[in-house]
Amino acid sequence: MKKTLLYALLVFLAGASYGFIVPAVKAAVSIGVYPADFLPLQYLVALVACLGFALVRRTRFAAPGQCAKMALLGVFTGLTSICYYASVSMLPSAAALTLLFQYVWVSVLIECIVERRLPTASTAVAVVVVLVGTLFAAGVFEGSASSLDPVGVALGAGSAVFYALYLFLSGRICTDQPPALRAAMLPIGGLLITSLVNPACYVTAVTDPNVWPFAIALSALGVIVPTTLINYASPKLSTGMVSVMASSELPVGILAAWALVGDEPTPLVLFGAFLVLVGIVLKQLPTLLSR
């Protein structure tokens, strides 16, 4: 029982690590350092660190085709980062975070289409709760939704789609490979796609020293720390428990942005974020009860 609690705590800390991305991006934008400038560098730092770890562990590399498939997963995490970081820079923290968490129902939709089956009753209820929570968190019921940047909203929705695709594919691609190898291959795809979006970032990296602290910090917060913790702890827990504990990203992100960069949410927005968390728990309730 104690070990189960420890593994659950590690996954919670992994989600919390993701949550600190929001104030980090906000802080970067406030001094004129934009996501496109440090995103490729973030994946470059993660690649060096994860590949170095795999080599130290003497991890056996898979065939080139298998490695390419694992790198493909990184393309989806890179696209998620591109959309999410841009959304965070344009929207209030709670709105950007809540839009990302639409992956809950998007992933359900993907599963229904691919597997040609209807969702369970608990999943359907969870989706409704998440959508209602999103309306609150986006400020629809207090009249502030009209002030949201539509481009930021579209990018936030895009981050949810790409993250849902990543989650769906990560459970089906090369699951028999060592976690260290998967962690090393993932940044390759992220590095390629983010470099294509802004190849000039490498010139900026030479001329602007302010870029590197954010690249290193976000590499740790968004790639190295959470993936290491989840890869270690998730095999010891049920899928439902991992999903619920990792959702700590939402409350931690909102509270961290409030405390560190003064992005204060309203009570209705907080209530909406709470409903999204309730929806996540409801979606995983059958798994948790069976466990």
N, C-alpha and C positions, 0 to 999 in steps of 0.2 A: 504493500500500500504506500509506504514511504517513497519507494522508487517511482511509483506511478505519479505521485504528487510532484516529485522532482522533475520528471520528464515534462509534465504539464506546465510547470513553472518555466522551464527552458523555452517551451513553445510560446508561452505568454511573453517572455522577454524578447523573443524573436519578433513577435508582432509589435511590441513596444518600440523596438529598434526601428522598424519601418515608420512608426508614428513620428519619430523625430526628424524624418525627411521634410515634413511640412515647414517647421520653423527654420530649418537649414536653408531651404529654397527661398523662403520669404526674406531671410537675412541676406542671402546672396543678391537677390533682386534689389534690395534696398540700397546696396552700394554699387549697383550697376553691373553686377555679374549675372548673366542670364543662363538658364539651363542649357541652351545649345552650346555654350562655351565650355562647360565642364562635364557634360554627360559622356562624351566619348572618353575623356580622361578618366572618368569614374570607372568605366568598364575596362580600360587599360590597366589601371591599378589593380582591379579585382582579378584580371587575367594573370598578371604577374604573381600575385599572392596565391591564388588558387592553383595555378600550374606549379609554382614552387612547392606548395604543400603536397601535391600529387607526386612530384618527383622525389621529395624527401621520404614519402611513404612507400616509394617504389611501386606505385600503382601500375598495373599492367594495362597498356593502352589497347583499345579495341581496334577493329578494322576501320579503314578510312570512311567507309560508308556509314558505319555506326557512329563514328565521331561527328560526321556531318549532320546526322539526324539529331544528335544531342545539341550541336551548335544551333540547329534550327529553333530549338526551344528558346535559346538566347535571343533570337530575332524577335520573338513575341514579348519577352521581358523588356527588350530595348524599345519596342514600339509602345509598350505600356509606360515606360519611363518618359519617353518623349511627350506623349499626350498628358500624362499625369503631372509632370513637372511644369509644363506650360500652363495647365489648368490651375495649379496651385499659385502660379505667379499672377494669374488674372482674376481669380475668384477668392471670396472669403474661405478660410481654411476648412470650416465645417462643410461648406457646399462642395468643394473639390473632393474632400474625403468621402462624403456620402455618395457622390457620383461614381467614384471608384468602386464603392461597395455594391454597385448595381450588378457586379459580376455574379452575385448570388442568384439572381433570377436569369441572367444571361446564360450562365452555365447550365441551369435547369433547361432552358430553351434549347441549347446545343445538344444536350443529352437526349431530349425528347425527339429532336429531328434525326439525329444519327441512329439512335436505338429504336426509333419508331414506336414509342410508348408514351402514355400519358403520365404526368407526375402523380405521386401519391397525394393523399389528402393533406398530410402534414406539410409537404412541400408547397402545395398550392396555397395553404394558409400563410406559410412563411413568406412567400412571394408577395402576397397582398399586404402583409405587415411591413415588409421592406419598402414597398412602393408608397404606402401611406407615410412612413417615416421619412422618406425622401422628400415628399411634399412639404413636410414641416421643416426639415433641415435646409431646404432650398429657399425658405421664406415665403412660400406661396400663401400661407394663412396669415401673414402679417404684412403683405403687400410689398415686400422687398425683392421678390423674384424678378420683377421687371427691370431692376437695376443690374442684374447679373449680365456679364459680358457673354453674348451668345456664342462667340468663338470659344471662350473658356468652357462653357457648358458642353459644347460639341466635343471638345478635346477630353473633358472629363468623362463623357459617355464613351468615347473611343478607348480610353484607358480601361474601362470596365470590360469592353468587348475583347480587347487584346489579352487582358489578364485572365478572362474566362477561357479563352482559347489556349493560353499557356497551361492553365490548370488541367483542362481536358486532355491535352496532348501529353503532358508530363506523366500522367498516369498510364499512358499507352506506348510511349517511345522509350526503348532501351531501359526498361525498369530493372533488368537483370544486371546492369552495369554497376560497378562500385560507386558509392556516393561521391568519393573524392574525384573520380573521373568525370562524373556528370557535372560537378561543381566547376571543374576546370574548363570544360567544353562550353558551358553556358555563356560565360563572358565573351567568347569569341563571336558568337552571333550578335550579342548586344553591341560589341565594339564595331562590327561591320555596319550594322544598320544606323547607329548613331553617327558614325563617321560620314556615311553617305549624306545624312541630313545636313551636317555642317562640317565639311572638310577643313574649313578655315580655322577651326578651333585649335589646331596645332600651332598655327601662327600666333593666335591669341595666347596660347599657353607659354610661348617664349617671351612675348612682349608684356604680358600682364601677370605679375606674380600673385595677384589676389585670387586667381582661378584655382590654383593648386590646393589650398587648404580646403575648399569646398569639394573638389574632386576626391581628395583623400577621405574626408569625413563622410561624404555620401557613398563612397565605395564601401566603407566599413558599415555604415548604417543600412544601406540598401542592398548590399550583395553579400559581403564576407560574413558578418556576424549572424544575420538571420538565417542564411542558407546553411551555415555550419551548425547552428543550434537545431534547426528543423531536421536536417539530414541525420543528426545524431539521435534526436528524441522521437521523431515521428514513427519509426518502426516499432517503438515500444508502446504506442498509443493507438486507439481507434481513429479512423478518418474523421469521425464526428468530433472527437475531443480535440484533434489538431485544428480543425476549422474554427471551433468555438474559441479556443485559447488564443489562436493567432489573430482573431478579430480584435484583440487589445489595441491594434493599430488605430482604430477609430477613436475611442475615448482618449488614448494617449496623445494622438495627433492634435485633437481639438484642444486639450488642456495644455499641451506643450506650446502650441501656437499662441494661446492666450497668455501663458506665463512668460514666454521668452520674447515674443515679438508684439504683444499687445493686441492680437486679433481676437477680440472678445465676442463670443457667441451670445445670442439672445436666449432666454429660457425656452422659447418654442423650438429654436434650432437644437438646443440640447435634448429636448424631448424627442425630436425627430431622430437624432443620432441614437438615442436610447431604444427607440422602436426598431431601428435597423439591427441593433444588437439582439433584440428579442427575436426578430425574424431569423437571424442566423442560428440562434439556439433552437428555435422551432424546427428549422430545416434539418438539423442534426439530431433532434430529439429521439427518433426511433433507434438510431445507432447508439446513442448514449444509454438509452434504456436497455437495449440488448446487451450492452457491455456490462 
